[in-house]
Amino acid sequence: MEGRLPAHLEAGAIMRLAQTEGGFATVLAKGEHDAGTILVVTLCRGKDGVVYERMPQLDGSRKFIAAKRENPENPQEFSEYLARRRVQDSDMWLIEVDIADRERFVAQLADLV
């Protein structure tokens, strides 16, 4: 068994971090209680969405990286991407965070695990 934080606890920690940083977070979709994948959708004032997903790195770590950016000329494509991901992985957690400094926030996510 790996030393991974259960998904529901990690989701709660992400939401609390957003609140302490002056942002807002909500769970758009609950996944598997203990081992679900977590995707974080970041917004700034309700727009410019970016999806971050934890990906394995060569050094064995698992870092959140930008997997998809919203195209302002076609925002529907971003919503469709999220819907497809949810269909592909029903165990996935989808957390939306509206935060002023997304890069700083995502960098802090590494400290949660």
Backbone as a ProteinNet text record, in pm:
[ID]
protein_1_A
[PRIMARY]
MEGRLPAHLEAGAIMRLAQTEGGFATVLAKGEHDAGTILVVTLCRGKDGVVYERMPQLDGSRKFIAAKRENPENPQEFSEYLARRRVQDSDMWLIEVDIADRERFVAQLADLV
[TERTIARY]
83.5	0	88.8	60.2	139	92.7	176.5	145.9	67.9	-34.4	-113.1	-227.4	-250.6	-361.7	-492.7	-594.2	-721.7	-779.9	-843.5	-891.3	-985.5	-1075	-1169.6	-1098.7	-992.2	-915.8	-834.9	-778.3	-702.8	-795.3	-914.8	-1012.5	-1046.6	-1069.6	-1098.9	-983.2	-861.3	-742.7	-727.5	-756.9	-750.4	-851.3	-970.4	-1073.7	-1035.5	-981.2	-939.2	-823.8	-730.3	-619.5	-671.6	-767.5	-825.8	-887.7	-958.4	-1022.4	-919.1	-811.5	-709.3	-634.3	-634.2	-568.8	-665	-785.2	-881.6	-966.1	-962.9	-1040.2	-1164.5	-1227	-1347.7	-1327.9	-1372.8	-1361	-1489.6	-1521	-1637.6	-1609.4	-1675	-1662.9	-1770.2	-1727.4	-1820.3	-1864.2	-1775.2	-1807.1	-1725	-1794.8	-1726.1	-1688.3	-1566.3	-1518.3	-1509	-1425.8	-1405.1	-1348.5	-1403.9	-1374.7	-1226.3	-1157.9	-1018.8	-915.3	-947.1	-843	-878	-976.4	-1013.7	-907.9	-897.2	-810.6	-868.5	-783.7	-831.1	-786.5	-884.4	-859.3	-902.2	-819.5	-848.8	-867.9	-987.2	-1016.8	-994.5	-901.1	-875.8	-934.5	-993.8	-1048.7	-993.9	-999.1	-966.9	-1083.8	-1159.1	-1281	-1382.4	-1391.6	-1491.6	-1458.9	-1336.3	-1301.5	-1157.6	-1118.9	-983.9	-953.2	-1038.7	-1022.8	-899.3	-837.1	-724.4	-746.4	-735.8	-747.9	-607.9	-587.5	-461.6	-486	-397	-405.4	-268.9	-270	-143.6	-89.7	35.1	99.6	231.3	262.2	389.5	507.6	612.6	733.6	845.9	951.1	1063.4	1128.7	1123.7	1185.9	1095.6	978.6	887	781.9	796.9	697.2	573	468.9	344.6	307.2	325.5	310.4	184.7	114.1	-0.3	51.8	3.1	40.9	-86.5	-74.2	-188.3	-217.1	-335.9	-373.7	-457.7	-531.2	-619.1	-644.4	-637.2	-666.8	-791.5	-874.3	-996.9	-962	-1024	-1010.5	-1119.1	-1082.8	-1184.8	-1279	-1234.5	-1319.4	-1416.6	-1391.5	-1478.5	-1484.5	-1549.1	-1552.5	-1629.9	-1719	-1796	-1704.5	-1595.9	-1500.3	-1441.9	-1416.2	-1361.6	-1462	-1586.9	-1693	-1709.6	-1701.9	-1713.3	-1597.1	-1477.5	-1360.3	-1382	-1429.7	-1454.7	-1561.2	-1665.2	-1771.1	-1716.8	-1633.5	-1573.2	-1485.4	-1404.4	-1317.6	-1400.1	-1510.5	-1597.3	-1657.7	-1696.4	-1750.8	-1642.1	-1520.7	-1409.9	-1368.8	-1385.1	-1340.2	-1442.9	-1536.7	-1643.1	-1590.6	-1468.6	-1407.7	-1334.9	-1334.4	-1259.2	-1329.5	-1249.6	-1296.1	-1269	-1365.2	-1349.1	-1374.6	-1268.8	-1275.8	-1249.6	-1341	-1325.4	-1278.1	-1174.4	-1116.1	-1109	-1169	-1157.3	-1059.2	-944.3	-833.1	-757	-705.8	-637	-503	-425	-291.5	-285.4	-330.3	-342	-207.9	-101.7	28.9	79.7	64.3	105.9	22.7	-106.8	-195.8	-156.1	-135.2	-99.5	35.7	128.3	258.7	242.6	146.8	123.6	59.7	-6.7	-69.1	33.9	154.7	260.5	289.3	267.2	293.1	185.8	70.1	-40.4	-13.5	64.2	86.4	230.4
-117.2	0	124.6	218.7	340.5	438.6	534	630.7	749.2	725.1	831.1	873.6	1003.7	1059.1	1018.6	970.7	936.3	1055.5	1028.2	1133.2	1231.4	1182.1	1274.5	1371.4	1327.7	1416.8	1518.1	1471.1	1561.8	1666.9	1626.4	1720.8	1827.6	1786	1881.5	1976.2	1925.3	2008.7	2111	2071.2	2164.1	2276.5	2241.7	2342.8	2438.3	2385.6	2471.4	2562.9	2510.9	2593.1	2710.1	2682.7	2789.7	2897	2854.2	2950.2	3032.3	2969.6	3043.8	3141.9	3114.9	3203.9	3310	3316.7	3418.9	3381.5	3254.8	3209	3133.1	3072.8	2993.6	2860.1	2753.3	2620.2	2542.5	2458.3	2371.2	2239.7	2135.6	2004.9	1996.3	1983.8	1969.2	1823.8	1730.8	1588.4	1513.2	1432.1	1347.9	1217	1175	1050.2	942.8	844.7	734.4	789.9	748.9	803.4	801.7	692.7	679.3	693.7	649.5	641.6	712.1	799.1	867	966	979.8	1079.9	1218	1317.3	1452.2	1544.8	1612.4	1718	1848.9	1951.4	2082.6	2180.5	2238.1	2340.5	2474.8	2552.7	2684.2	2791.2	2890.8	3007.3	3131.6	3242.5	3371.7	3464	3495.4	3575.9	3512.2	3381.3	3307.3	3281.2	3312.1	3285.8	3237.2	3210.5	3162	3030.5	2930.9	2801.6	2725.5	2660.4	2570.2	2446.4	2328	2202.3	2152.6	2123.7	2066.5	1922.6	1837.2	1694.7	1649.3	1563.1	1512.4	1406	1426.3	1334.9	1284.9	1156.8	1103.5	1170.5	1197.9	1259.7	1155.4	1185.7	1092.9	1060.8	1155.3	1132.4	1054.4	1011.5	934.2	1018	1148.8	1236.1	1245.5	1303.8	1323.6	1470.9	1543.9	1688.7	1729	1832.4	1886.4	1967.2	1932.5	2006.1	2049.3	2154	2202.2	2102.5	2043.8	1944.6	2004.9	2112.6	2174.3	2318.8	2407.3	2549.5	2586.8	2670.2	2715.5	2810.8	2787.6	2876.2	2982.9	3110.4	3213.6	3228.3	3186.8	3195.2	3077.7	2970.6	2852.9	2790.6	2859.5	2807.2	2676.3	2647.9	2523.8	2401.5	2415.7	2305.6	2262.6	2359.1	2331.1	2250.3	2292.5	2219.7	2078.8	2064.7	1931.6	1842.6	1899.4	1823.8	1768.1	1853.8	1810	1700.8	1714.9	1613.7	1480.8	1485.1	1360.9	1294.1	1372.2	1315.6	1247.8	1308.6	1252.5	1119.5	1110.7	985.9	878.7	916.5	821.8	767.5	847.7	807.1	850.8	764.9	799.6	807.4	760.7	768.8	902.2	987.5	1112	1220.1	1292.8	1411.7	1532.1	1621.5	1743.9	1860.9	1935.6	2046.2	2176.4	2271.1	2401.4	2502.5	2576.6	2677.1	2809.7	2912.8	3047.7	3122.8	3155.5	3208.6	3312.6	3414.8	3522.8	3478	3400.2	3359.8	3207.6	3159.6	3014.5	2943.2	3005.5	2939.3	2916.9	3017	3003.9	2895.8	2896.3	2798.8	2656	2634.6	2500.2	2458.4	2550.7	2518.7	2473.5	2531.8	2494.2	2357.2	2310.6	2177.8	2068.5	2088.3	1989.1	1966.6	2068.5	2057.1	1980.9	1957.8	1886.8	1737.9	1683	1537.8	1504.1
0	0	0	-90.2	-95.4	10.7	44.8	148.8	95.9	19.7	-42.3	48.9	55.4	130.9	62.7	137.3	75.4	-1.4	-113.5	-203.6	-135.3	-49.8	13.4	108.3	172.7	260.2	178.5	68.8	-17.4	-78.4	-118.8	-174.5	-70.9	51.2	158.3	183	177.3	198.7	86.2	-36.3	-150	-131.1	-86.9	-65.7	47.2	155.6	266.9	226.2	146	99	15.6	-71.5	-153.6	-65	37.9	127.7	204.2	250.8	324.6	234.3	104.1	7.8	-45.7	12	-28.3	-148.6	-186	-301	-259	-357.3	-336.3	-405	-340.3	-400.4	-378.2	-473.8	-462	-533.7	-487.4	-551.9	-660.4	-785.2	-896.5	-912.7	-877.3	-886.9	-782.9	-702.4	-604.5	-670.4	-643.6	-697.5	-591.4	-615.5	-522.7	-392.8	-282.3	-149.9	-115.1	-142	-99.5	-210.6	-332	-433.8	-564.6	-564.1	-687.7	-734.9	-865	-925.4	-895.9	-878.5	-851.4	-963.7	-1023.7	-1120.7	-1057.2	-1072	-1015.3	-1130.6	-1137.6	-1236.5	-1168.7	-1220.6	-1162.7	-1253.4	-1189.4	-1257.8	-1190.3	-1260.8	-1202.2	-1232.7	-1128.7	-1139.8	-1235	-1227.2	-1304.2	-1448.8	-1492	-1631.6	-1644	-1768	-1797.8	-1727.5	-1746.4	-1682.1	-1727	-1630.3	-1656.8	-1570.1	-1631.1	-1557.5	-1523.5	-1395.7	-1349.2	-1306.2	-1350.1	-1317	-1268.4	-1167.5	-1114.3	-1210.1	-1249.7	-1343.4	-1284.7	-1307.9	-1259.4	-1330	-1253.8	-1306.9	-1310.2	-1381.8	-1394.5	-1260.3	-1167.7	-1036.8	-940.8	-988.8	-906.1	-834.9	-837.9	-774.8	-864.4	-809.4	-884.3	-872.6	-981.2	-980.5	-1057.2	-1007.3	-1080.5	-1199	-1318.5	-1439.3	-1512	-1591.5	-1669.5	-1781.2	-1778.3	-1878.3	-1990.5	-1959.3	-2059.7	-2019.8	-2117.8	-2095.3	-2175.2	-2113.9	-2180.1	-2294.4	-2408.1	-2522.8	-2510.7	-2490.6	-2471.6	-2590.8	-2707.5	-2826.2	-2837.1	-2759.3	-2761.6	-2621.6	-2525.5	-2388.2	-2374.9	-2467.8	-2464.3	-2475.5	-2550.8	-2567.5	-2432	-2345.2	-2212.4	-2129.9	-2131.4	-2059.6	-2113.7	-2243.8	-2305.4	-2265.8	-2256.7	-2213.6	-2072.3	-1981.4	-1844.2	-1839.9	-1919.2	-1923.7	-1975.7	-2079.4	-2132.6	-2029.1	-1958.1	-1855.2	-1746.1	-1709.1	-1605.2	-1651.4	-1778.1	-1832.1	-1836.1	-1873.3	-1882.5	-1746.4	-1640.6	-1507.4	-1403.1	-1374.4	-1278.7	-1135.2	-1110.6	-977.6	-955.1	-1055.9	-1053	-970.3	-893.4	-821.9	-911.1	-921.2	-998.5	-903.8	-875.8	-780.3	-855.6	-839.6	-903.3	-799.3	-835.3	-745.8	-820.7	-763.9	-818.6	-729	-785.5	-705.7	-788.3	-723.1	-793.7	-853.6	-780.2	-825.4	-840.6	-954.9	-975.6	-970.4	-1025.5	-1026.3	-884.1	-800.9	-660.5	-591.4	-616.3	-555	-594.2	-723.5	-770.7	-714.5	-702.6	-644.1	-499	-427.1	-288.1	-276	-381	-376	-353	-398.1	-378.9	-231.5	-149	-5.9	67.6	3.4	68.2	81	-11.4	-10.2	21.2
[MASK]
+++++++++++++++++++++++++++++++++++++++++++++++++++++++++++++++++++++++++++++++++++++++++++++++++++++++++++++++++

